[in-house]
Amino acid sequence: MTVIQTADGTACQLFGPDATLAPPLVLIHGLGLNRAMWREQTPTLSHDRQVITYDLYGHGDSPSPSEPPSLALFARQFAGVMAHFDLPYAIVAGFSLGGMIVRRVAMDMPHLVSGLAILHSPHARTGAEQDAIQARVQQAEAAGPEATVEAALGRWFTAGFHAANPAVMCDVRDWVLANDPAIYPAIYQVLVDGVAELVAPSPPIAVPSLVLTGDEDYGNNPAMSAAIAAEIDGASLVILPGLRHMAMLEAPDIFNHHLMQFCATITV
């Protein structure tokens, strides 16, 4: 699949038919990952619509951010991707940090969003939860991505899947370890601090929305997803039983079903 570069160097891929009446879908990955994390989604989701994946600044094949990382910066990157493909609007789905970015997009650039999928993404944390994630940033600052990756794999996948799928663990580990230790902690800090600007947005987000997480995704837990959904009028809330953070790789059929079902409700 050809890699497409936008004017600012963002690396993208386009899947699906050349022309379709269905609105396009843009998928935004999470911290430390890259567009390859959607490999179990793109073949299915692009059957009847265009699907675009891209690497966030500081990840994959995209350049490092040109200014201190922030949700606003990543939202502008998204707008650049939309402009490159000449898209007036799209369904936008974001995972984890990506789910924070898509909320920032919906707040700042609502005209670009016809539907919003917020996947395994954090909301207001307790003090203990905030301390725990801040400690991981400090580990990454001291020793790079390798300091946190093994613990992350334990949080992201159920124990059974982790043990039975060493190739998937190797891929995800490699994605995380490929991050530049000079910029990774600063982007990680956005995951820590950015939540505060997303709680109780005014005006509220007003776009058809899906909020989804796993019932064992402890860092992006069902209570957080319920709180996100409660702040968006008419949002659908889906909690996947027996799944952790990276349900899109562990249970792609279930994950894809819910995302496809939501996309089918969006006609513009």
N, C-alpha and C positions, 0 to 999 in steps of 0.2 A: 504494500500500500504506500503510495507516494506521500511524503511529508511535505506539507505546504508551510511556507514561512510568511508571516504578515510583515508589515513595514517595520515593526519594532523587533522583529526576530522571533516572535512567538511561533513555536512549532505546533502545527495542527494536522489533523487528518479528517477527511470527509468520506463518509460512508453513505450508501443508499442510492436510490434512483436519481437520475439527472433532473427530472421534473416530477413533482407530486403536489397534490392539493393539501396534503397533511402538513401542518406547521412543522418546521425543523425542530430538532432537539439538540441542545448543547449540553455536554456532560463535563463537569468540572471536578477534578480529582482532589484528594486530600493531602495533608501535610506529608512531605517526605516521599510521596509516591509520584506517579506520572500518568500520562494518558493510557498506558498499557493496562492499568488496573481495570479498565472497562472492556477487556478482551472477551469476557463472557456475555456482555450486553450488546455490543455493536452488531454482531451478525443478526440477532433477533430483532432488535429495536429498529434497525435500518431496513427492514423488509419493505415497508411502505412509506418511509419518510427519510429525509436526509438527517444524518446524525453527525455532529462535529465533536471531536475530542481535541484537547490541546493541553500543553504543558504550562503550568503556572511559571511565572518568573522564578528563577532559582531552582527549577526542577527539570528533569529530563533534558530535552534538547533546546529549551528556551534559555535566553540569557539571564544573568543575574539582574535583580531589580536595579533601576537607575536612581532610586531614592529609597529612604528607609521604608521597609515593607509595612503595608497597612491594608485594611479591607478596601479602602477607597482606591488605592493603587491597583489592587487586583480587580476591582470593579471596572476601572478604566481599561485594563488589559482586555477584559471581556468585551467591552464596547468596541475596542479595536478589532477583535476577532469578528464581531458582527459586521463592522464596516467593511472588512476585507472580503467577506462573502456576500456583501450587499444585502444583508438580511434586515428587514424592517422590524421583525420581532421573532421570538422563538420561545419554545418551552425550555426552561433552564433547570437543570438538575445538578445539585452539588452535594458532594459527600464530605462530611466532617468539616474541615476548614472550607472546602468548597461550598458546603451548606451555609456557612457564614457569609461567604462571598455572594452567593445568590440572593441572600436577604439584603445585603448592602446594595446590590444591583436593583432589586425591587423597590428599595427605598429611594435611591438616587435617580434611577432611569426606568421608571415603571412602563414607559412607552415601548421598551424593548422586550418586555416579558408578557407572553400570553398565558403561561402556566409556570408554576414554581414547584419543584420537588426538592424538599429539604431532607437529606438522607443521613441518618446516623450523625447528627450534628449537635453540638452543645448549646446549652442556654445557661441561665443564671446558675452558678455553682455555689455550693456551701463553702464555708471557709476552709474546711479540710480538703475538699475537692480542688479548690484553687491552690492551696499549698502543695498538693501532690503534683499537679501539672507544672507548677512553677519549679519544683524540685527537678523535674525531668528536663526542663530548659537549662537549668544550671548544670546538670550532668552533661548535656549536649555541648554546652559552652566549654566545659573542662576537658572532654574527651571525644567530642564529635558524635556523629549519628550512631556509631557502634556502641556507645554507652547505654543506649536505650532500646536498641532494636529487638533484643531477645525478649525482654519483658513485654514489649509491644506485641510481638507475635503471640504471646500468651494471652494478652487481653483481646486481641483481634479475632482469634479463632477458637472454637471449642477444642477441648483437649483431644477428643477423638479424631476430629478432622486434622488437627495439627500433627498427630502421630501417624496418620494414614496417608498424608500428602506431603512428603518431604520436598518434592519438586516445586510445589506451590510455595512452601515456606522459603525455599532457596530463591525463587523469583522475587518474592516480596522483600526478603532480606537484602537482596542485591539492589533493588530499587531504592531502599532507604540508605544503604551504604554508599550509593553513588552521589549522594548530596554533598555539596561543598561545605565543609565544616566552618568555613569563614562566614557563610551567610545563613546556614540552616538554623542556628539558634535565634536569629533575629526574626525569621519567618515563624518559628515555633512560638515566639513571644506574641505574635499576632493571634494565635490560637488561644493564648492566655488572656490577653487584654481586650480582644475584639468583641467578646460577648457583651460587654457593658454597653456598647453602642447599639446593640440589637434588641435589647429588652424594652418592651412597651414602646415601639416606635410611634412617633407622632408626626404626621398622620399615620395611621396604621397601614400595614400592607393590605392591599385590596386587589388580589389576583387569585384565580383558582389555584389551590395549593394542596399538595400531598406532603405530609410529615411522616417519616418512617424511621424506625430503629428496631433493634433486636432486644428481646427482653433480658438478654445477658450482656448487653453492651453497657457496661457499668459506667464508663466515662461519658456516654451520650445516652443516658438512660431513658426509660419510658416516661418518667415524670418530667424530664426536660422536654421531650417531644410533645407531651401533652400540653405543657406550658406554651411552647411555640405555637401549636395548633390553636390554643385558646385565644391567642392574640391576632389570629387571622380569620376573619369572618368566613364561615363555611368551609374551613380547611378539613381535609380528611386525615385521620390519624390511623396508622397501621403499625402494630407491634408484632414483630415476627417471633414466634415462640422457638426457644431453644437455639437462638443464634446470637452471635456477638457482633463485633464491629464490621467485619468485612463479609457480610452476608452475600454481597454480589459475587464473590468468588467461592464461598462455601456452599451456597444454595442458590445458584443462578436462576434456576427455573422458577422458584418461588419469588425471588427478588424481581425478575423480569416480568412475571405475571402482574404484580402490583404496579410497576412502573408503566407497563404497556396499557393496563386498564385505565390508569390515570390519563396517559397521553391521549387515549381514544376519546376522552371527554372534552378535549380542547380542539376546537375546530378553526380557530383563527390565531 
